[in-house]
Amino acid sequence: MTNNNIPSSVKEFMNKVTQLCGEEHADWAENFRAAFANTLTTTVRKQSDGTTFLLTGDIPAMWLRDSTAQVRPYLVLAKEDDELADMIAGLVQRQFFYINIDPYANAFNETANHAGHQSDHTTMNPWIWERKYEIDSLCYPVQLAYLLFKNTSYTKQFDDSFVAGVTKILEVFTTEQNHATSPYTFERDTTRLEDTLPNNGYGSPVKPTGMIWSGFRPSDDACRYGYLVPSNMFAVVILGYIAEIFTEILPDAQIVETAIALKKKIEQGIQEYGQTVNQRGEKVYAYEVDGLGNASIMDDSNIPNLLSAPYLGYVSEYDSVYQATRKTILSRENPYFYEGEYAKGIGSSHTPENYVWPIALAMEGMTTENKAEKERILNTLVANDGGTHLMHEGFDVNDPNQYTREWFSWANMMFCELVMDYFDLRVAR
């Protein structure tokens, strides 16, 4: 599925979206056609074993997180296209192949070629591009396996490797509820502190809370405090998926019991330790906490973030704490909220000041029912694409021709998903 070999179902869907956009939003349609086809024509690499490797874009590696988001919009079509469903199932199988190699790694090579950050001070091997432990890297493959089943009734992905991988995920989550017992450490020889962990690679001190410790954020930047609240929210959701899968499809009482117990403890931890108050004195979700009294009020562009909680299925968009959190992180109280001549939205410590991310803008649109807001954001995205008709990692709110990453498949597909969302074309969950 490369070199413009686009399935007829995808071509038909692009034509459908083009018609829905009409003349009023012809610019949306132009960008949608470019971005929706781009992932299939540039990143998908079928392997000889039937699995699917997905390039993240301009980096020759596969991220467990990005690869899920890159194909998620195709789930809407996969029920009517066996080839597309098989490609996605092959991706799930590849993801769990990697998880079984090392559940602490976040990005992998296509072959055991020793590419990537092999000099990092952690347990590397030739398959691993990078070994930054992130909760979301283990959540996304479970989410994709579950959503593929929900949208297509496909079960090919639920093989022995999936069962072994889920077992490893549950083991890591359980271990990292008390990071003091963890075998994981990570250090990198660098002057960029976001790329390494302090305290001899163990990270900043934490107290057990019931939540899962994470070394790094979905941005691949180090956590300031060890309990990343939005990633723990995501874990609560996928533990529910695991319990459902191992009740209805792959009966295993022990896995179900473990998943349900973990889910309960993490949720209790979020409610007890994962909230704080904003400048107005309102209860909001913190971005990170350490269980020792420290909490950060902020949000990052990369998903999962606090903004994405309803999108993930953790909480209703109308929940009062979420609404207070949303208003806070979409304001100057969030140190990574930027507003300029051409755009406003959430950026990241991963990119320069005043750079907002299309991923975060798309998520802002998908977590509101306000059609006018969705339209405003889509207009902003196409007006600030630097003339490329594709999305980038981040762009300057005062000069959209200044941007990072020419080719970023995750951002392309998040834009596509927002266009689809505007026209009520959504992935079932």
C-alpha positions, 0 to 999 in steps of 0.5 A: 500500500505505497506509491499512490496505491490508494484503495478505492474505498479511500478514494471514494471517501475523499470524494465524499468529504470533498462534496461535503466541504463544497465550495464554501470549504474547498480549502478544507477539502484540498488539505484533506485530500493531501493529508488523508492519502499521505499516510498510506502513500508514504508511511505504510510498509507491509512486512514479510510476516504480514505485519505493518510497519508505519514510519512516523514521517521524517524520522525512520522509526515507528512510535507505538503512539503515533502509529495508532493515531496515524491510522485511526481515521481509516477505521471509519472505512475499514468495515467495508474494506478488508485490505484496509482492516488487514493493514490495521490488524497487521499494525496492531500485530507489529505493535505487540511484537515490539511490546513483547521485545521491551514494554519500556520502549516507545519507538522501534526500528523496522529491522534489528539495525541498531539505528536510533539512540543506541548510546543511551544509558538504559537497556537498549537492543538493535530493535529499539530506536528509543527507550523512553518509558511512557504510559501512553505508548502501552495504551495506544496499541490496546486502544487500536486493537479494541477500536478495530474490533468495535468498528469492524468485528475483526479479531485477527489482532487478538493473537498469542502475541497480543495476550503476551503483550497485554500481560506485560503491560499489566506487569509494567503498570503494576510495577510502576505504581511503586516506582521504587521497585522498578528496574527502569532507569534512563539517562542520555548524554545531552545538554537538553534536560528534557531528554534525560531523567535526573536522580541517576536515571530514576526521575524525580522523587514520588510517593505511591498514589495508586497512579502509574509512574511515567518517565516521559510525556507523549512529547518524549520530554521528561516528566517534571513530576512522575504521575502524568495525569492525562496518561493515567486517564488513558490507562483507566480507559484501556484497562476497561477495554482489556477487561471487556476483551478478556471477558467477551473475546479471549476469556481469562479471569485472571487478566480481567481481575488484574485489569479491573483492580488496576483501573480502580486504584488508578482512578482513586489516585486521580481523584485523590491526588490528580486534582488541584485548584487554579488561580480562580480557586476552581478544582481542576485536573493537574497535568502532573503530580508527585504525590508529595504535594507538588502539582503542575497547572499546564497542558501539552499539545501531545495526546493524551493531554488534559484537553483530550480527556473526553476524546479518550473516553475518560470523562464527559465533555460537560463534566464540571472539573473538565470544563474548569480545566479546559478553560484554564489550559486554554488561557494564559494560566497554561504556560504553553498557551500562545496567542498571536496575529494568526492563531491561538492554542496550545504549544509544547516545551518540545518546540519554540515559544509561540509555536502552537501545534495543529494536533492540539488545535484539532483536539480542541475542535474535537472536544466541543460540540460547538460547530462554529468553534470547529469551523474556526479551528479548521479555517485556522489550520488550513490558513496556517499550513505554510502553503504546503496543504499539510500539517506540521508539528508546530507553527509560529502564531505570528509567522505561520511560514515558520514551522517545525517538521515538514512531514508529520503524519500524526498531525495530518491525520488529526486534521483529517479526523477533525474534518470528519468530526465536523461532518459527523463521520466518527470512529465508533468506540 
